[in-house]
Amino acid sequence: MTAHEDLLRQLKASVRALGETEERSAAPPRRRRLWRGQRRGLLVALAALVVGGGVAGAAQVGVIPGVHAPADHPLSAREVAHNAMVETRQSRACRPLPNDLGATTTTAQISSAAATLVTGPADPRAERQALSYNNGGPVVGGSARRVDFPDGSYALTWVAVGLGPGSLVDPAACGQARIEQLHRDLPDPGSRLRQKAEAVLRGYRDVIPGVQMLWVMYHHVGARGAGGSGVPLDGRTTLRPGILSGGSGGYVGYAAASVVRVTADGRDVHRSVVVRRRLFALKLPRGTGPVVLRQRAADGRVLATETIRE
């Protein structure tokens, strides 16, 4: 505890003690008014110290212009980074792309993390479907694939540029704008808080150059529509065996190399599904509870295990 904080604590305790004394006192009104006057004086002194301490502490805790927070509240690096994002949100580079850009294709190198799912010749039918689903960023041409399963369901995968809805007009320029705003908020280059906040800003996926999104959609037999989700691919991502997209509409998973089928075992549930082009899919009854998925090789060996709940 700093000397300033200790003094504030003592003054607050004194004010509380005076209030308690006033309530217990049976002195005449004149005497009680004197206590109130002394109490008001102490409160004024306390307020002055709070303001003064806040000004003195601003340089230490990183109070950001325009941010409404108590003067003695130490901002974390993530809070400071978030403030820089908010302050640059209206700049041209940091504005989101219009959603209608999803109806185009573009040429780009596909992230290595998704390479195992983009094999064989291009699939024009899958690309047309991907363009109809994709929203907020162009599809990498030739990346869409459709995998059909024996029960009539299918999975649709494609790679999109950016992170989908909310992708930025110019990620690199926006990232630089955020850094420059942070430097204006915290001018001291030696500030440890500024250094940590800058590291946080540089780690946000939406400004990493070349970031992509692997989208996985699942259409179950009898379903009116498809459900799915996206996996960010930023150069640090590796696809690990397990569920890629899941919910009440069904599950789609990524199988380890050499896996030929996946068994699902839970309460009153025992199923086995085949793996097609490194993907598997299954639909579970609602309220099933925990279900253990075991990815099995041709000889029955379990190569990966995962527990899901439905």
C-alpha positions in Angstrom: 0.0 0.0 0.0 1.4 3.4 -1.0 1.6 6.3 1.5 -1.2 8.0 -0.4 -3.5 5.0 -0.1 -2.7 4.6 3.5 -3.6 8.3 4.2 -6.9 7.9 2.3 -7.7 4.8 4.4 -6.9 6.7 7.7 -9.0 9.7 6.7 -12.0 7.5 5.7 -11.8 5.7 9.0 -11.7 9.1 10.8 -14.8 10.3 9.0 -16.7 7.1 9.8 -15.7 7.4 13.5 -16.9 11.0 13.6 -20.3 9.9 12.1 -20.6 7.2 14.8 -19.7 9.7 17.5 -22.3 12.1 16.3 -25.1 9.5 16.3 -24.2 8.5 19.9 -23.8 12.1 21.2 -26.6 13.6 23.3 -25.0 17.1 23.2 -27.1 20.2 22.5 -27.8 21.1 18.8 -25.0 23.7 18.8 -22.5 20.9 19.7 -23.8 18.6 17.0 -23.5 21.3 14.4 -19.9 21.8 15.4 -19.3 18.1 14.7 -20.9 18.4 11.3 -18.7 21.4 10.4 -15.6 19.4 11.4 -16.8 16.5 9.4 -17.5 18.6 6.3 -13.9 20.0 6.6 -12.4 16.6 6.8 -14.5 15.5 3.8 -13.3 18.5 1.8 -9.7 17.6 2.7 -10.3 14.0 1.8 -11.8 15.0 -1.6 -8.8 17.3 -2.3 -6.4 14.4 -1.5 -8.3 12.1 -3.7 -8.2 14.5 -6.6 -4.5 15.3 -6.0 -3.6 11.7 -5.6 -5.5 10.8 -8.8 -3.6 13.4 -10.8 -0.3 12.1 -9.3 -1.3 8.5 -10.0 -2.4 9.1 -13.6 1.0 8.7 -15.0 1.5 5.5 -13.0 -1.7 3.7 -13.8 -2.3 4.9 -17.3 -5.4 7.0 -17.2 -6.5 7.4 -20.8 -8.1 10.6 -22.2 -11.8 10.3 -22.7 -12.1 7.1 -20.6 -14.4 7.5 -17.6 -12.8 5.5 -14.8 -11.9 6.3 -11.2 -8.6 8.1 -11.0 -7.1 5.5 -8.7 -8.3 2.6 -10.8 -5.2 0.9 -12.4 -6.0 0.1 -16.0 -4.7 -3.3 -17.3 -2.9 -3.7 -20.5 -6.0 -5.2 -22.1 -8.1 -2.3 -21.0 -5.6 0.2 -22.5 -5.5 -1.8 -25.7 -9.3 -1.9 -25.9 -9.4 1.9 -25.4 -7.1 2.3 -28.4 -9.4 0.1 -30.5 -12.4 2.1 -29.5 -10.7 5.4 -30.3 -9.8 4.3 -33.8 -13.0 2.5 -34.7 -14.2 5.2 -37.0 -11.0 5.5 -39.0 -11.3 4.3 -42.6 -8.9 1.4 -42.2 -10.7 0.1 -39.1 -14.2 0.1 -40.6 -15.8 -3.3 -41.4 -16.0 -4.5 -45.0 -19.5 -4.4 -46.5 -21.1 -7.8 -46.4 -21.8 -7.9 -50.1 -18.1 -8.6 -50.7 -18.9 -12.3 -49.8 -20.2 -12.9 -53.3 -16.8 -12.9 -54.9 -13.7 -15.2 -55.1 -10.1 -14.2 -54.8 -6.7 -15.7 -55.4 -4.7 -16.4 -52.3 -2.5 -19.0 -50.8 -4.5 -21.3 -48.6 -3.3 -21.6 -45.0 -1.4 -24.8 -44.4 -3.7 -25.6 -41.5 -6.6 -26.2 -44.0 -4.5 -27.9 -46.7 -5.6 -31.4 -45.7 -9.3 -30.5 -46.3 -8.6 -28.8 -49.7 -7.5 -31.8 -51.8 -8.5 -33.1 -55.2 -9.9 -31.1 -58.1 -11.9 -27.9 -57.4 -15.6 -28.3 -56.8 -17.7 -25.7 -58.6 -20.9 -26.8 -57.0 -19.4 -26.4 -53.5 -18.0 -23.0 -54.4 -21.5 -21.8 -55.5 -22.9 -22.9 -52.1 -20.0 -21.3 -50.2 -20.6 -18.0 -51.9 -24.2 -18.1 -50.9 -23.3 -18.8 -47.3 -20.2 -16.6 -47.0 -20.7 -13.1 -45.6 -18.2 -10.3 -45.1 -15.1 -11.2 -47.1 -14.3 -13.0 -50.3 -13.9 -16.8 -50.7 -10.5 -18.2 -51.7 -11.1 -19.5 -55.2 -10.9 -23.3 -55.4 -11.0 -23.8 -51.6 -14.6 -25.0 -51.3 -15.3 -28.8 -50.9 -18.4 -30.8 -50.2 -18.2 -34.1 -48.3 -21.2 -36.4 -48.6 -21.9 -39.0 -45.9 -23.7 -42.4 -46.2 -26.8 -41.2 -44.4 -27.4 -38.4 -46.9 -26.0 -35.6 -44.8 -23.1 -33.5 -46.0 -20.4 -31.1 -44.8 -19.4 -28.0 -46.7 -16.0 -26.4 -46.1 -14.3 -23.4 -47.6 -11.6 -20.8 -46.8 -12.5 -17.1 -46.6 -10.2 -14.1 -46.5 -10.5 -12.3 -43.3 -12.6 -13.2 -40.3 -16.0 -13.1 -41.9 -18.5 -10.5 -40.7 -16.6 -7.6 -39.2 -13.5 -8.0 -41.3 -11.6 -4.7 -41.6 -11.1 -2.6 -44.7 -7.3 -2.5 -44.3 -6.1 -4.8 -41.4 -2.5 -3.7 -41.6 -3.3 0.0 -41.6 -5.8 -0.4 -38.8 -3.3 -2.2 -36.7 -0.8 0.7 -37.2 -3.5 3.3 -36.4 -4.2 1.5 -33.1 -0.5 1.5 -32.2 -0.2 5.2 -33.0 -3.3 5.9 -30.8 -1.8 3.9 -28.0 1.4 6.0 -28.2 -0.7 9.2 -28.0 -2.5 7.8 -25.0 0.7 6.8 -23.2 3.5 9.0 -24.6 6.3 7.4 -22.4 8.1 4.8 -24.5 9.5 3.3 -21.4 6.1 2.7 -19.9 5.7 -1.0 -19.1 2.0 -0.7 -19.4 2.4 0.8 -22.9 4.7 -2.1 -23.9 2.2 -4.7 -22.6 -0.7 -3.0 -24.3 1.1 -2.8 -27.6 1.8 -6.6 -27.5 -1.9 -7.1 -26.9 -2.8 -5.0 -29.9 -0.4 -6.7 -32.2 -1.9 -10.1 -31.2 -5.5 -9.3 -32.2 -6.4 -11.6 -35.1 -8.4 -8.9 -37.1 -5.2 -7.0 -37.9 -2.9 -9.9 -38.7 -2.0 -9.8 -42.4 -3.3 -12.7 -44.4 -5.6 -14.1 -41.8 -8.2 -16.5 -43.1 -11.2 -18.4 -41.8 -12.0 -22.1 -42.4 -15.8 -22.3 -42.5 -17.6 -25.7 -41.8 -21.3 -26.0 -42.5 -23.3 -29.2 -41.8 -26.6 -30.1 -43.5 -28.4 -33.0 -41.8 -31.0 -35.1 -43.5 -34.4 -33.6 -42.9 -33.0 -30.3 -41.7 -34.4 -27.1 -43.1 -31.1 -25.3 -43.1 -27.4 -25.8 -42.3 -25.5 -24.9 -39.2 -21.8 -24.4 -38.7 -19.0 -22.2 -37.5 -15.6 -20.9 -38.4 -12.0 -21.6 -37.4 -9.6 -18.7 -37.6 -6.4 -19.4 -39.5 -3.7 -16.9 -38.6 -0.5 -18.7 -39.2 -0.4 -20.0 -35.6 -3.4 -22.3 -36.0 -3.1 -26.0 -36.3 -6.2 -28.2 -36.9 -6.3 -30.8 -34.1 -8.5 -33.9 -34.2 -11.9 -33.2 -32.8 -15.2 -31.4 -33.3 -15.0 -28.4 -35.6 -18.6 -27.4 -35.5 -21.4 -28.6 -33.3 -24.8 -28.0 -31.8 -28.4 -29.1 -31.9 -28.2 -29.4 -35.7 -25.4 -32.0 -35.6 -21.6 -32.2 -35.3 -18.8 -32.2 -37.8 -15.3 -33.3 -36.7 -11.8 -33.4 -38.0 -10.2 -36.9 -37.9 -6.6 -37.7 -37.3 -4.6 -39.3 -40.1 -5.3 -43.0 -40.5 -8.7 -42.8 -38.8 -11.4 -44.6 -40.7 -14.4 -44.4 -38.3 -15.5 -42.7 -35.1 -17.5 -44.4 -32.4 -19.9 -42.4 -30.1 -20.8 -44.0 -26.7 -23.0 -42.4 -24.1 -26.2 -43.0 -22.2 -28.3 -45.2 -24.5 -26.2 -44.0 -27.4 -23.8 -46.3 -29.3 -23.0 -45.3 -32.9 -20.2 -45.7 -35.4 -19.8 -43.3 -38.3 -17.4 -43.4 -41.2 -14.7 -40.8 -42.0 -14.6 -39.2 -45.4 -11.7 -37.0 -46.5 -10.7 -36.4 -42.9 -14.2 -35.4 -41.8 -16.9 -37.2 -39.9 -20.5 -36.1 -38.9 -23.2 -37.3 -36.5 -26.5 -36.2 -35.0 -27.3 -37.0 -31.4 -30.7 -36.9 -29.6 -31.2 -33.9 -27.4 -30.6 -34.5 -23.7 -28.2 -37.4 -24.4 -25.7 -36.1 -21.9 -21.9 -36.8 -22.1 -20.8 -38.8 -25.1 -17.3 -40.1 -25.7 -16.0 -40.0 -29.3 -13.2 -42.3 -30.1 -11.4 -42.0 -33.4 -10.3 -45.4 -34.6 -7.8 -46.8 -37.1 -8.7 -49.7 -39.4 -7.3 -52.2 -36.8 -9.5 -50.7 -34.0 -6.8 -48.7 -32.3 -8.0 -45.4 -30.7 -6.0 -42.5 -32.1 -7.9 -39.6 -30.5 -10.6 -39.2 -27.8 -13.0 -36.4 -27.0 -16.1 -36.0 -24.8 -19.0 -33.8 -25.9 -22.4 -33.1 -24.2 -25.7 -32.9 -25.9 
